């Protein structure tokens, strides 16, 4: 699966990732915990790592590669299952201020 999306804010990005991860395994976004961590390169924020936790120790992952304007999705086995290209995205360098 390869989609294109415009996600201009960090909130839009997080909501989109949560819904995409939940859709893959038929999870309820209202009841799924989404954790996120800032990815840095040479001390500068460049993206986010997301982890959605479902029942039975199910964990799906996504990486927002801010400099590449794409989101990569992985299942609980570590296999890439989807990709979203971003036509509009937040500035990854602004993540330090949001943290």
Backbone as a chain_set.jsonl record, in Angstrom:
{"seq": "XXXXXXXXXXXXXXXXXXXXXXXXXXXXXXXXXXXXXXXXXXXXXXXXXXXXXXXXXXXXXXXXXXXXXXXXXXXXXXXXXXXXXXXXXXXXXXXXXXX", "coords": {"N": [[0.846, -1.17, 0.0], [0.613, 2.17, -0.898], [0.224, 5.417, -0.192], [-0.707, 8.897, -0.606], [-0.562, 11.815, 1.287], [-1.577, 14.899, 2.835], [-0.34, 16.366, 5.564], [-0.162, 18.791, 7.519], [0.313, 19.513, 10.211], [1.72, 18.481, 13.385], [-0.14, 17.209, 15.006], [-2.034, 16.338, 13.092], [-0.418, 14.512, 11.731], [0.163, 12.572, 13.75], [-2.431, 11.593, 14.344], [-3.141, 10.513, 11.862], [-1.206, 8.489, 11.548], [-1.824, 6.839, 13.761], [-4.433, 5.967, 13.047], [-3.836, 4.615, 10.646], [-2.113, 2.543, 11.515], [-3.867, 1.184, 13.21], [-5.876, 0.421, 11.436], [-4.632, -1.538, 9.922], [-4.541, -3.851, 11.567], [-7.126, -4.098, 12.418], [-7.787, -2.637, 14.777], [-9.197, -0.631, 17.415], [-8.994, 2.777, 17.228], [-9.651, 4.461, 19.326], [-9.104, 3.036, 21.593], [-6.512, 2.274, 21.485], [-3.177, 2.536, 22.401], [-0.827, 4.942, 21.518], [2.508, 5.403, 21.269], [5.246, 7.666, 21.041], [8.46, 8.673, 19.863], [11.174, 10.895, 19.478], [13.279, 10.965, 16.667], [16.658, 11.46, 16.123], [19.34, 12.967, 14.263], [22.648, 13.473, 14.34], [22.177, 15.042, 16.587], [20.047, 16.645, 15.842], [16.555, 16.879, 15.474], [14.87, 14.665, 13.266], [12.719, 13.134, 12.628], [10.005, 10.894, 13.623], [9.376, 8.082, 15.733], [6.891, 5.727, 15.96], [4.78, 3.693, 17.986], [2.198, 1.454, 18.162], [0.137, -0.069, 20.485], [-1.608, -3.011, 20.873], [-4.07, -5.524, 21.795], [-3.039, -8.657, 23.318], [-0.242, -8.384, 23.342], [0.355, -7.227, 20.899], [2.152, -5.235, 18.697], [2.599, -2.621, 16.533], [4.499, -0.657, 14.228], [5.643, 2.567, 13.134], [7.522, 4.814, 11.156], [8.244, 8.134, 10.799], [9.948, 9.655, 8.44], [11.144, 12.552, 8.36], [12.805, 14.209, 6.74], [12.628, 12.945, 4.325], [10.005, 13.061, 3.719], [8.074, 10.969, 4.164], [6.174, 8.202, 5.488], [6.794, 5.17, 7.0], [5.489, 1.961, 7.497], [5.358, -0.793, 9.735], [4.773, -4.22, 10.533], [4.091, -6.379, 13.402], [6.064, -8.265, 13.126], [8.192, -6.981, 12.097], [8.183, -6.516, 9.395], [7.934, -4.485, 6.528], [4.91, -2.982, 5.73], [3.49, -0.97, 4.526], [3.507, 2.325, 2.999], [3.472, 5.849, 3.185], [3.507, 8.688, 1.292], [4.25, 12.073, 1.828], [2.736, 15.034, 0.909], [2.624, 17.385, 2.146], [3.98, 18.371, 5.225], [4.825, 18.592, 8.765], [7.599, 20.591, 10.009], [10.424, 18.802, 10.724], [12.469, 19.726, 12.365], [11.207, 21.298, 14.205], [10.359, 19.645, 16.158], [11.849, 19.486, 18.501], [11.085, 21.7, 19.976], [8.459, 21.026, 20.482], [8.653, 18.894, 22.184]], "CA": [[0.0, 0.0, 0.0], [1.363, 3.412, -0.951], [-0.714, 6.524, -0.238], [-0.194, 10.254, -0.538], [-1.375, 12.578, 2.227], [-1.115, 16.224, 3.277], [-0.445, 16.401, 7.027], [0.64, 19.972, 7.814], [0.637, 19.705, 11.628], [2.139, 17.3, 14.121], [-1.374, 16.545, 15.432], [-2.55, 15.631, 11.917], [0.487, 13.395, 11.477], [-0.033, 11.552, 14.781], [-3.751, 10.991, 14.152], [-3.088, 9.72, 10.634], [-0.403, 7.289, 11.824], [-2.606, 5.978, 14.645], [-5.504, 5.34, 12.27], [-3.251, 3.68, 9.681], [-1.646, 1.371, 12.248], [-5.043, 0.465, 13.71], [-6.586, -0.151, 10.288], [-3.913, -2.731, 9.471], [-4.881, -5.006, 12.402], [-8.511, -3.951, 12.884], [-7.811, -2.145, 16.159], [-10.002, 0.563, 17.659], [-8.092, 3.889, 17.548], [-10.038, 5.062, 20.609], [-8.602, 2.205, 22.686], [-5.135, 1.872, 21.188], [-2.157, 3.444, 22.899], [0.217, 5.286, 20.55], [3.681, 6.029, 21.863], [6.113, 8.257, 20.029], [9.787, 9.117, 20.278], [11.854, 11.707, 18.467], [14.481, 10.412, 16.047], [17.609, 12.541, 15.856], [20.536, 12.695, 13.473], [23.665, 14.452, 14.749], [21.584, 15.916, 17.591], [18.954, 17.431, 15.28], [15.379, 16.052, 15.203], [14.649, 14.421, 11.837], [11.53, 12.308, 12.433], [9.375, 10.292, 14.792], [9.137, 6.65, 15.793], [5.593, 5.467, 16.581], [4.458, 2.31, 18.328], [0.807, 1.255, 18.569], [0.026, -1.286, 21.272], [-2.93, -3.611, 20.865], [-4.21, -6.662, 22.714], [-2.168, -9.827, 23.14], [1.122, -7.907, 23.107], [0.499, -6.794, 19.516], [2.797, -3.934, 18.538], [2.912, -2.206, 15.167], [5.412, 0.471, 14.25], [5.733, 3.459, 11.98], [8.607, 5.802, 11.224], [8.101, 9.312, 9.945], [11.248, 10.165, 7.999], [10.792, 13.931, 8.051], [13.592, 14.766, 5.638], [12.226, 12.249, 3.102], [8.559, 13.271, 3.574], [7.332, 9.725, 4.048], [5.921, 7.401, 6.682], [6.974, 3.744, 6.732], [4.728, 1.178, 8.465], [5.879, -2.139, 9.941], [3.924, -5.059, 11.376], [4.74, -6.839, 14.632], [7.204, -9.104, 12.761], [9.233, -6.125, 11.563], [8.074, -6.452, 7.943], [7.299, -3.259, 6.047], [3.607, -3.321, 5.167], [2.901, 0.155, 3.801], [4.258, 3.584, 2.953], [2.702, 7.034, 2.827], [4.292, 9.841, 0.842], [3.616, 13.294, 2.321], [2.83, 16.207, 0.044], [2.788, 18.484, 3.095], [4.316, 17.774, 6.52], [5.447, 19.54, 9.698], [9.055, 20.687, 9.96], [10.955, 17.913, 11.757], [13.335, 20.468, 13.312], [10.346, 21.895, 15.226], [10.025, 18.626, 17.16], [12.543, 19.78, 19.755], [10.264, 22.675, 20.696], [7.209, 20.368, 20.86], [8.928, 17.857, 23.181]], "C": [[0.894, 1.236, 0.0], [0.373, 4.54, -1.182], [0.037, 7.839, -0.312], [-1.132, 11.031, 0.368], [-0.733, 13.933, 2.499], [-1.391, 16.31, 4.768], [0.391, 17.568, 7.544], [1.037, 20.15, 9.28], [1.055, 18.389, 12.263], [0.921, 16.509, 14.603], [-1.978, 15.748, 14.29], [-1.727, 14.379, 11.641], [0.237, 12.26, 12.467], [-1.373, 10.842, 14.615], [-3.765, 10.078, 12.925], [-2.341, 8.406, 10.87], [-1.182, 6.331, 12.719], [-3.692, 5.246, 13.861], [-4.965, 4.325, 11.273], [-2.771, 2.404, 10.374], [-2.816, 0.528, 12.756], [-5.788, -0.233, 12.569], [-5.935, -1.465, 9.841], [-4.321, -3.974, 10.253], [-6.276, -4.913, 13.007], [-8.589, -3.588, 14.368], [-8.674, -0.895, 16.24], [-9.06, 1.709, 18.036], [-8.401, 4.56, 18.89], [-9.435, 4.309, 21.794], [-7.154, 1.765, 22.495], [-4.162, 2.948, 21.65], [-1.111, 3.673, 21.814], [1.341, 6.003, 21.285], [4.524, 6.601, 20.741], [7.409, 8.729, 20.657], [10.415, 9.896, 19.131], [13.1, 10.975, 17.974], [15.399, 11.588, 15.732], [18.758, 12.04, 14.995], [21.513, 13.819, 13.785], [23.072, 15.488, 15.702], [20.42, 16.769, 17.114], [17.766, 16.517, 14.999], [15.144, 15.907, 13.698], [13.423, 13.551, 11.578], [10.98, 11.794, 13.74], [9.259, 8.79, 14.613], [7.828, 6.462, 16.539], [5.454, 3.991, 16.877], [3.018, 2.269, 18.816], [0.716, -0.086, 19.28], [-1.42, -1.757, 21.278], [-2.998, -4.746, 21.864], [-3.227, -7.778, 22.38], [-0.745, -9.44, 22.749], [1.399, -7.526, 21.658], [1.107, -5.399, 19.48], [3.122, -3.717, 17.067], [3.726, -0.931, 15.248], [5.265, 1.322, 12.993], [6.891, 4.416, 12.228], [8.271, 6.924, 10.26], [9.509, 9.822, 9.667], [10.997, 11.577, 7.484], [11.529, 14.517, 6.867], [13.201, 14.148, 4.291], [10.734, 12.428, 2.802], [7.807, 11.973, 3.312], [7.199, 9.046, 5.401], [6.022, 5.945, 6.269], [6.297, 2.963, 7.857], [5.261, -0.247, 8.509], [4.92, -2.925, 10.82], [4.726, -5.551, 12.577], [5.916, -7.771, 14.363], [8.359, -8.295, 12.18], [9.231, -6.008, 10.052], [7.384, -5.153, 7.529], [6.014, -3.642, 5.325], [2.992, -2.188, 4.365], [3.836, 1.351, 3.841], [3.299, 4.697, 2.563], [3.673, 8.141, 2.457], [3.551, 11.096, 1.29], [3.838, 14.448, 1.352], [3.004, 17.472, 0.883], [3.002, 17.861, 4.466], [4.88, 18.859, 7.443], [6.969, 19.544, 9.522], [9.634, 19.796, 11.057], [11.858, 18.625, 12.758], [12.522, 21.127, 14.417], [9.969, 20.898, 16.32], [10.675, 18.902, 18.505], [11.738, 20.754, 20.601], [8.974, 22.031, 21.205], [7.42, 19.354, 21.978], [8.903, 18.382, 24.59]], "O": [[1.821, 1.338, 0.803], [-0.249, 4.617, -2.242], [1.25, 7.894, -0.109], [-2.352, 10.927, 0.242], [0.484, 14.094, 2.406], [-2.548, 16.327, 5.188], [1.53, 17.369, 7.965], [1.998, 20.862, 9.571], [0.771, 17.314, 11.733], [0.945, 15.278, 14.609], [-2.392, 14.606, 14.484], [-2.275, 13.315, 11.352], [0.114, 11.104, 12.061], [-1.444, 9.619, 14.734], [-4.344, 8.992, 12.962], [-2.791, 7.342, 10.444], [-1.198, 5.128, 12.46], [-3.849, 4.033, 14.002], [-5.577, 3.275, 11.075], [-3.0, 1.304, 9.872], [-2.757, -0.701, 12.733], [-6.271, -1.353, 12.733], [-6.63, -2.394, 9.428], [-4.439, -5.051, 9.668], [-6.57, -5.578, 14.0], [-9.372, -4.172, 15.116], [-8.856, -0.188, 15.249], [-8.387, 1.627, 19.064], [-7.52, 5.152, 19.512], [-9.273, 4.876, 22.874], [-6.639, 0.964, 23.275], [-4.316, 4.124, 21.322], [-0.571, 2.719, 21.255], [1.143, 7.077, 21.851], [4.519, 6.084, 19.624], [7.451, 9.129, 21.82], [10.203, 9.582, 17.96], [13.873, 10.436, 18.766], [14.971, 12.584, 15.149], [19.097, 10.857, 14.998], [21.227, 14.987, 13.521], [23.417, 16.668, 15.637], [19.859, 17.538, 17.895], [17.933, 15.481, 14.355], [15.208, 16.883, 12.95], [13.114, 13.257, 10.423], [11.417, 12.19, 14.82], [9.069, 8.288, 13.505], [7.667, 6.986, 17.642], [5.938, 3.143, 16.128], [2.657, 2.964, 19.766], [1.157, -1.11, 18.758], [-2.332, -1.013, 21.635], [-2.096, -4.917, 22.684], [-2.662, -7.822, 21.287], [-0.123, -10.1, 21.917], [2.555, -7.504, 21.233], [0.628, -4.489, 20.157], [3.821, -4.514, 16.441], [3.647, -0.204, 16.238], [4.824, 0.854, 11.944], [7.193, 4.773, 13.367], [8.043, 6.701, 9.071], [10.175, 10.354, 10.555], [10.678, 11.771, 6.311], [10.94, 15.247, 6.07], [13.415, 14.754, 3.241], [10.256, 11.997, 1.753], [7.013, 11.875, 2.376], [7.985, 9.275, 6.321], [5.399, 5.531, 5.291], [6.503, 3.262, 9.033], [5.576, -0.839, 7.476], [4.322, -2.373, 11.744], [5.889, -5.189, 12.751], [6.695, -8.046, 15.276], [9.39, -8.859, 11.812], [10.17, -5.461, 9.475], [6.371, -4.77, 8.112], [6.009, -4.497, 4.438], [2.06, -2.419, 3.595], [4.807, 1.392, 4.597], [2.424, 4.51, 1.717], [4.562, 8.483, 3.237], [2.331, 11.169, 1.143], [4.972, 14.793, 1.019], [3.473, 18.498, 0.39], [2.292, 16.927, 4.84], [5.349, 19.9, 6.983], [7.543, 18.613, 8.957], [9.348, 20.029, 12.231], [11.996, 18.167, 13.893], [13.074, 21.482, 15.459], [9.328, 21.271, 17.302], [10.101, 18.58, 19.545], [11.718, 20.637, 21.826], [8.447, 22.438, 22.24], [6.462, 18.986, 22.657], [9.117, 17.623, 25.535]]}, "num_chains": 1, "name": "protein.A"}
